[in-house]
Amino acid sequence: MSVEAPNLKDRAAVEVQFKHTPIAPADAPRFRDECSRAVPDNDTMEFNENTSMRMTGIRPPSRIPATPGKGLFEITPSDNNARASTMMPPPTTLKHKNAGSWDTKGRLEDMEVLYAQLKVQMEGTAYERNGLEETVSLYKTRISELERTSLQLSTCNQTLSNDLNDANTKVSKSTAALENATRSHTFEVDDLRRKHRNETEDTKDQHRRETERLRREAQEEVDRLRKEAQAEAARLTRARQEDLAEQERQLKAEIEEERSRRVREVQDLTTQWAVHRQTTDVDLEKKDREAQNIKSELQRTSSDLERANALIKNLQDKLAEMSANTLALETSMRAMKSKIDFLESDNQAQSQAFADLNQRLQDAQNSEAVAYEKLRMEETLRRKLHNQVQELKGNIRVFCRVRPTGEAEPDEPAKITFPDTDTDSKEVAVQGPEQKSALGNITTSTNAFSFDRVFGPTSQNAEVFEEISQLVQSALDGYNVCIFCYGQTGSGKTFTMSAGDGMIPRAVHQIYATAKSLQDKGWTYAMEGSFVEVYNENLNDLLGSADELDRKKHEIRHDAARCKTSITDITTVPLDAPERVEQMLERAATNRSVAATKANARSSRSHSVFILKLTGENSITGERSEGTLNLVDLAGSERLSHSGATGDRLKETQNINRSLSCLGDVIGALGQGKEGGHVPYRNSKASPHHRMLTLMSVKTGDAG
Ligand SMILES: Nc1ncnc2c1ncn2[C@@H]1O[C@H](COP(=O)(O)OP(=O)(O)OP(=O)(O)O)[C@@H](O)[C@H]1O
């Protein structure tokens, strides 16, 4: 505990601070009562809630010591004047301070002065001591008072501590009781919750049962209502039907009544109308009779008029006729007269002219017969010369056709040039890939090829056919002609051969036209066509049944004596009109497309051969010719390394390449033209036996 008494002259203030357990605000009034009992009557105590207490109203001591001091209290007198008057003597001046040390008198005087001063000072000190003693006793009293107060406060504190302990014990008891209560409350709550849950379950079950029951009841009610409604509906329907039947009966009766009424009305009307008609008829007859009378009157009048007119016309005609007759008679009379004159004058010369005319006619007929004979001989000569020309041109000819590049083709087109396009059109130059030399120079090589004829990308089928048509003529003249189309896939072989204006339709049309024109010269031609395909080294009849493709076996037979080659069991169609050829091509295309479902893109993977046999006879000369025109669309050539084919496709590609290679060998052997030399016809079914033209198609889209 620390106590301060800063200014005790007017008022002393003591602050007492308790460092004990805080007093609860609720206990403050009681504590204040106890404390007020413990402190003196004239003192008052103030509490603040923060356990600090201030005591005021302590009376000051009657006299305050003038000298400041330190001890248990620090007391500072505020009246400095009092200190000056009571404690400090006035300063004394020593007269002999600087006199010589042997001045005894002076020194005595000084000592007396000093003594007096000392005496005064001692008196002052004694006075001061009394004051201090008084103060000390005063403070002692105060201390004892305070100690009493302290004792009282300690007692009070003890009491409060006890109270506090009691309160703590109560609190812990209450806490324990509270915990017990909480526990029991928790148990109760759990019980209640369980109970509630069970109750809820029960209620739910009940509710469910109730719902089920209600639903059943509702269903039953609905069923009942439905049955009732159905019964009601049936009843209503019956009633309605009865109503309707009744209404229908009524309506029928009404209709019947209406009908009979109407019938009656109609009968009445009919009767009225009949009566009316009768009267009208009578009137009409009367009127008719009158009209008839008037008409006959009129007819009579008009016939009189006509008769009169006819009479006039007759008379006029007779007059004109008689004038004409007169004129004609005059003319014929004049002619007869001149004829008689002529006959009489030159009868002899007329007979001579008639004989001359007869002779000239005979001469003309004779020279016509000679001319016909000459023409026939010239036709034979033309054939011979034509075929000599064909042979001179070469029995094997190779044309090259370059296809235009399609817009949708992604590859860069090959660089192809046609150096002699303005002259012979026999050259084609293909620019090779760029090559880098050791020195880094880039060069491009150009490979030039020569053919019997080159057709550029802008060429049309008609242009190509112009060249081919001479060979077609050879077929009519009894030669065997073979036209191949060879090239890589998509290079335009089928376009050239089988398009609407391709080689096959054009050739057939030309043959028909020529055969017709030769009829005058005594030639009659019979034509028959067949269409076969070579697929995987097997022969198929494209005009037969699609089901037999790849199943039926066909063989190639060669009759060396007659120089004839034929295929067993193939369909041959007589071609008596150009339309038959178109039908034949359509049938072949259909069969191929049916077969294409079995082997993909079959038309590109097989060789097709259109065979046209032409047999001609000349009824005048007795000549006979047998020729064959073979138009072959070869399968697309492909490099195995490029195609990357596997499985069936690989087999197809190998067969195609093998047969194309055999074909190349045959053409090579024939090209050497050695009489009696071996030609390896039998190495493949695609090998030709005849005069050949190979049309090589080139696709500009592939630089390879
Ligand atoms: N000269 C051309 N002018 C215009 N289009 C052409 C020409 N040649 C070919 N084509 C077109 O190019 C495409 C391929 O031609 P085509 O089918 O005739 O080739 P292909 O050589 O017969 O192919 P495949 O070997 O697959 O049978 C077709 O669409 C065809 O119309």
The ligand as an SDF file (V2000), in Angstrom:
LIG
                    3D

 31 33  0  0  0  0  0  0  0  0999 V2000
   -9.6030  -34.8290 -122.9270 N   0  0  0  0  0  0  0  0  0  0  0  0
  -10.3430  -34.6290 -121.8330 C   0  0  0  0  0  0  0  0  0  0  0  0
  -11.0350  -33.4880 -121.7040 N   0  0  0  0  0  0  0  0  0  0  0  0
  -11.7890  -33.2850 -120.5990 C   0  0  0  0  0  0  0  0  0  0  0  0
  -11.9140  -34.1570 -119.5610 N   0  0  0  0  0  0  0  0  0  0  0  0
  -11.2490  -35.3170 -119.6530 C   0  0  0  0  0  0  0  0  0  0  0  0
  -10.4320  -35.6140 -120.7780 C   0  0  0  0  0  0  0  0  0  0  0  0
   -9.8960  -36.8090 -120.5760 N   0  0  0  0  0  0  0  0  0  0  0  0
  -10.3650  -37.2700 -119.4040 C   0  0  0  0  0  0  0  0  0  0  0  0
  -11.1690  -36.3620 -118.8240 N   0  0  0  0  0  0  0  0  0  0  0  0
  -11.8310  -36.4850 -117.5460 C   0  0  0  0  0  0  0  0  0  0  0  0
  -10.9010  -37.0260 -116.6200 O   0  0  0  0  0  0  0  0  0  0  0  0
  -11.5300  -37.9470 -115.7420 C   0  0  0  0  0  0  0  0  0  0  0  0
  -10.8250  -39.2900 -115.8120 C   0  0  0  0  0  0  0  0  0  0  0  0
  -10.9710  -39.7930 -117.0880 O   0  0  0  0  0  0  0  0  0  0  0  0
  -11.2360  -41.3450 -117.3700 P   0  0  0  0  0  0  0  0  0  0  0  0
  -12.1760  -41.9500 -116.4100 O   0  0  0  0  0  0  0  0  0  0  0  0
  -11.5710  -41.4380 -118.8030 O   0  0  0  0  0  0  0  0  0  0  0  0
   -9.8040  -41.9020 -117.0590 O   0  0  0  0  0  0  0  0  0  0  0  0
   -9.2980  -43.4090 -117.2500 P   0  0  0  0  0  0  0  0  0  0  0  0
   -7.9340  -43.3050 -117.7980 O   0  0  0  0  0  0  0  0  0  0  0  0
  -10.3040  -44.1890 -118.0050 O   0  0  0  0  0  0  0  0  0  0  0  0
   -9.2440  -43.8780 -115.7530 O   0  0  0  0  0  0  0  0  0  0  0  0
   -9.2760  -45.4020 -115.2750 P   0  0  0  0  0  0  0  0  0  0  0  0
   -7.9610  -45.9920 -115.5840 O   0  0  0  0  0  0  0  0  0  0  0  0
   -9.5140  -45.2100 -113.7970 O   0  0  0  0  0  0  0  0  0  0  0  0
  -10.4170  -46.0630 -115.9630 O   0  0  0  0  0  0  0  0  0  0  0  0
  -12.9750  -38.0540 -116.1830 C   0  0  0  0  0  0  0  0  0  0  0  0
  -13.7350  -37.2160 -115.3230 O   0  0  0  0  0  0  0  0  0  0  0  0
  -12.9850  -37.4950 -117.5750 C   0  0  0  0  0  0  0  0  0  0  0  0
  -14.2180  -36.8410 -117.8670 O   0  0  0  0  0  0  0  0  0  0  0  0
  1  2  1  0
  2  3  1  0
  2  7  2  0
  3  4  2  0
  4  5  1  0
  5  6  2  0
  6  7  1  0
  6 10  1  0
  7  8  1  0
  8  9  2  0
  9 10  1  0
 10 11  1  0
 11 12  1  0
 11 30  1  0
 12 13  1  0
 13 14  1  0
 13 28  1  0
 14 15  1  0
 15 16  1  0
 16 17  2  0
 16 18  1  0
 16 19  1  0
 19 20  1  0
 20 21  2  0
 20 22  1  0
 20 23  1  0
 23 24  1  0
 24 25  2  0
 24 26  1  0
 24 27  1  0
 28 29  1  0
 28 30  1  0
 30 31  1  0
M  END
$$$$
